[in-house]
Amino acid sequence: MGFDFLLLTFDSLMKAIKNILGHVFILYAMIIFIITMLIVFIPIWIISMLSEPYRARALHIVFRGWMGVFMPLAFCPVIRKGKKNFKKGERYVVVINHNSLADIPVSSPWIPGPNKTLAKVEMSKIPLFGVIYKCGSILVDRKNENSRRESFTKMQETLNMGIHLCLYPEGTRNKTSLPMQPFFDGAFVTAIKAQRPVMPGVIFNTGTILPYNKKFWAWPMPIHIHFLEPIPTEGLTLNDVPALKERVHDLMSAHYVANQKRKA
């Protein structure tokens, strides 16, 4: 009885300490993020004046350098697997699972080659960060039908310029007990219309680092991102969207379940 009580007390103490350290860590990470952001802000602001695709190419170099410094400083090194699946000269619709706000700064810079992501217009209104956010994104107002329609056109134009797309087909962060939420059609409609391959990407640990159900709390650990073999869309029509979406969802979910414990 006494031993069990000591174990319970020790466990409670360790949880309390971890809770405090998590608040300290996120404050530290935010300070490092702001400092590094201010360093790259002027180069990004200058690059934002370039026309595409030169802007995307230059931004990718800066973003990769920025996150290549920030992530190790935040004790969250990024480890890639499957880079060889990207063929030189090919453009992909890269689809990635979405567990955390940390997914975007991890995924986009670590995609081999310049890319753009579809992003909420609200984020572009944040001082300073909004300028950076707009440069590498196709902004969409989800409440506006015209904006949603225009975003599809811009995504096609992005692929035509030789730039990858980085999309999160779950739409929002996964707050369920499922490995992944159901996917929306948009990424797969875009890939089929452009006749470009779909590149599944699976991220591990970001939901543990920055959980949705804790406020101002984070915990450092390595982040793994796996790029799986691309799925071609040549010859597919819009009638094939449901089957393509299901195939990619099942493939990514199975890979996540098979590997998540080994990446913890």
matplotlib code that plots the C-alpha trace (Angstrom):
import matplotlib.pyplot as plt

x = [0.0, 2.8, 4.8, 1.8, 1.2, 4.8, 4.6, 1.4, 2.9, 6.1, 4.0, 1.9, 5.1, 6.6, 3.5, 3.4, 7.1, 6.5, 3.5, 5.6, 8.5, 6.1, 5.0, 8.6, 9.6, 6.9, 7.9, 11.5, 10.4, 8.3, 11.2, 13.5, 10.9, 10.4, 14.1, 14.8, 11.7, 13.0, 16.4, 14.7, 12.0, 13.8, 15.1, 11.6, 10.1, 12.5, 11.8, 8.1, 8.5, 9.7, 7.4, 6.6, 8.2, 11.3, 9.7, 8.8, 12.3, 14.0, 11.5, 12.0, 15.8, 15.2, 12.4, 14.5, 17.4, 15.2, 13.5, 16.9, 18.1, 14.9, 13.9, 17.2, 17.3, 13.8, 15.0, 12.7, 15.0, 13.3, 14.2, 13.1, 12.5, 11.5, 13.1, 14.1, 10.5, 10.6, 11.7, 13.7, 11.5, 8.2, 5.6, 3.6, 0.4, 1.9, -0.8, 0.1, -1.7, -2.6, -2.1, -0.8, 0.0, 3.6, 2.9, 3.2, 6.7, 7.9, 6.3, 6.7, 10.4, 11.3, 9.5, 12.3, 11.8, 9.7, 6.1, 3.0, 0.3, -3.3, -3.8, -6.5, -6.6, -7.1, -3.5, -2.2, -3.4, -0.9, 1.7, 5.0, 4.3, 1.4, 3.8, 5.8, 2.7, 1.3, 4.5, 4.5, 0.8, -2.3, -4.7, -8.4, -11.4, -13.3, -16.5, -16.4, -17.4, -15.5, -12.4, -12.6, -13.2, -10.2, -8.0, -8.5, -7.4, -4.3, -3.4, -3.5, -1.4, 1.1, 1.6, 1.9, 4.8, 6.7, 6.0, 4.7, 1.5, 1.5, -2.0, -3.7, -6.7, -8.1, -8.9, -8.3, -6.2, -7.1, -8.7, -10.2, -8.9, -8.6, -5.2, -6.5, -9.8, -11.7, -10.2, -11.8, -11.9, -9.9, -6.4, -7.4, -9.6, -6.6, -4.2, -6.5, -7.3, -3.6, -2.7, 0.0, 1.0, -0.2, 2.7, 1.5, 3.5, 3.1, 4.2, 4.9, 5.0, 3.8, 0.5, 2.5, 4.8, 2.0, -1.3, -4.6, -6.0, -3.3, -3.0, 0.4, 2.2, 4.6, 7.1, 10.2, 11.0, 12.2, 9.8, 9.7, 8.2, 7.9, 7.3, 5.6, 5.7, 3.7, 0.4, -0.1, -3.2, -2.6, -5.8, -8.0, -11.1, -13.1, -15.2, -12.1, -11.8, -13.6, -11.4, -8.2, -9.0, -9.9, -6.7, -4.5, -6.3, -6.0, -2.3, -1.4, -3.4, -1.9, 1.6, 0.9, -0.4, 2.5, 5.1, 3.8, 5.0, 8.5, 8.7, 7.6]
y = [0.0, 2.4, 1.5, 2.0, 5.4, 6.4, 5.3, 7.3, 10.3, 10.1, 9.7, 12.8, 14.8, 13.9, 14.8, 18.2, 18.8, 17.9, 20.2, 23.1, 22.3, 22.1, 25.7, 26.8, 25.0, 26.6, 30.1, 29.3, 28.0, 31.0, 33.4, 31.4, 31.4, 35.2, 35.9, 33.7, 35.1, 38.7, 37.6, 36.2, 38.8, 41.3, 38.7, 37.2, 40.6, 41.3, 37.9, 38.6, 41.2, 38.7, 37.1, 33.4, 30.8, 32.7, 33.8, 30.2, 28.9, 31.6, 31.3, 27.5, 28.1, 30.6, 28.6, 25.5, 27.4, 29.1, 25.8, 24.0, 26.3, 26.8, 23.1, 21.9, 24.9, 23.9, 20.4, 19.0, 17.9, 16.8, 13.4, 12.7, 9.3, 8.7, 11.7, 9.4, 9.1, 12.6, 12.4, 15.3, 17.5, 16.1, 18.1, 16.5, 17.1, 16.3, 15.3, 15.3, 14.4, 17.2, 16.7, 20.1, 23.7, 22.5, 20.5, 23.5, 24.7, 21.1, 19.8, 22.6, 23.3, 19.6, 18.8, 18.5, 21.6, 24.7, 24.3, 26.2, 25.3, 26.2, 28.4, 30.2, 33.9, 34.8, 33.9, 36.5, 39.3, 38.5, 41.3, 40.5, 36.7, 37.4, 38.7, 35.5, 33.4, 35.0, 34.6, 30.8, 30.2, 30.2, 32.1, 31.0, 32.4, 29.2, 31.1, 32.7, 30.6, 32.8, 32.5, 28.7, 28.6, 30.9, 28.8, 25.8, 27.9, 29.1, 25.5, 24.5, 27.5, 26.6, 23.1, 24.5, 26.7, 23.6, 24.1, 21.3, 21.7, 20.8, 20.1, 18.8, 16.7, 16.4, 20.1, 20.7, 19.3, 15.8, 16.0, 12.5, 9.1, 7.9, 7.8, 10.2, 12.0, 11.5, 13.3, 16.1, 15.9, 19.0, 17.7, 14.7, 16.8, 19.1, 16.2, 14.5, 17.8, 18.5, 14.8, 15.1, 12.3, 12.3, 12.1, 10.8, 12.3, 11.1, 13.2, 11.7, 13.3, 16.8, 16.1, 15.0, 18.0, 20.5, 18.8, 20.5, 19.9, 21.8, 25.5, 27.2, 23.8, 21.8, 19.0, 18.6, 15.4, 14.4, 14.8, 12.2, 12.8, 9.9, 10.4, 7.3, 6.1, 8.5, 7.4, 8.3, 10.0, 9.7, 8.7, 9.2, 11.4, 13.2, 10.0, 8.4, 10.9, 8.8, 5.7, 7.7, 9.5, 6.2, 4.6, 7.4, 7.6, 3.9, 3.9, 6.8, 5.5, 2.1, 3.6, 5.8, 3.0, 0.7, 3.3, 5.7, 3.7, 3.3, 7.1, 8.1]
z = [0.0, 1.0, -2.1, -4.4, -2.8, -3.4, -7.1, -7.5, -5.8, -8.0, -11.1, -10.2, -9.5, -12.8, -14.7, -12.9, -13.7, -17.4, -17.5, -16.3, -18.6, -21.5, -20.9, -20.6, -23.8, -25.9, -24.7, -25.6, -29.0, -29.7, -28.9, -31.2, -33.9, -33.7, -33.7, -36.7, -38.5, -38.1, -39.6, -42.7, -43.0, -45.2, -47.7, -47.9, -48.4, -51.2, -52.8, -52.6, -55.3, -57.8, -60.3, -60.4, -60.6, -59.5, -56.3, -55.3, -56.1, -54.1, -51.2, -50.9, -50.4, -47.7, -46.0, -46.0, -44.5, -41.9, -40.7, -41.0, -38.3, -36.2, -35.9, -34.4, -32.1, -31.0, -30.3, -33.0, -35.8, -39.0, -40.5, -44.1, -45.8, -49.4, -51.0, -53.9, -54.9, -56.3, -60.0, -61.4, -63.7, -62.4, -60.5, -57.8, -55.8, -52.4, -49.8, -46.1, -42.9, -40.6, -36.8, -35.6, -36.4, -36.7, -39.9, -42.3, -41.3, -41.3, -44.6, -47.1, -46.6, -46.6, -49.9, -52.5, -54.7, -54.7, -53.7, -52.6, -50.1, -49.9, -46.8, -44.9, -45.8, -42.1, -41.3, -43.8, -41.6, -38.8, -38.6, -40.2, -40.3, -42.6, -45.3, -45.1, -45.0, -48.2, -50.2, -50.2, -50.2, -52.3, -50.1, -49.9, -48.0, -47.3, -46.7, -50.1, -53.1, -55.6, -53.6, -53.4, -57.2, -57.9, -55.6, -58.0, -60.9, -59.1, -58.1, -61.7, -62.7, -60.0, -61.4, -64.9, -63.7, -62.5, -58.8, -56.5, -54.5, -50.8, -49.6, -46.5, -47.7, -44.2, -44.3, -40.6, -37.8, -36.8, -33.4, -33.5, -32.4, -36.0, -37.7, -40.2, -40.9, -44.1, -47.1, -49.1, -52.9, -53.8, -53.9, -56.1, -58.4, -58.9, -59.6, -62.1, -63.9, -64.2, -64.9, -62.2, -59.8, -56.2, -53.7, -50.3, -47.4, -43.8, -40.8, -37.4, -33.9, -34.6, -32.8, -29.7, -29.9, -30.1, -29.0, -29.9, -26.4, -24.4, -24.3, -24.6, -24.2, -26.3, -25.9, -28.1, -30.0, -33.5, -36.4, -39.2, -42.6, -45.1, -48.8, -50.2, -53.8, -56.1, -57.5, -61.2, -62.5, -66.3, -68.0, -64.9, -65.1, -62.4, -62.1, -60.6, -57.7, -55.1, -55.8, -55.9, -52.7, -50.9, -52.2, -51.0, -47.6, -47.0, -48.0, -45.7, -42.8, -43.0, -43.1, -40.2, -38.0, -39.0, -38.2, -35.5, -32.4, -33.9, -34.4, -30.9]

ax = plt.figure().add_subplot(projection="3d")
ax.plot(x, y, z, "-o")
ax.set_aspect("equal")
plt.show()
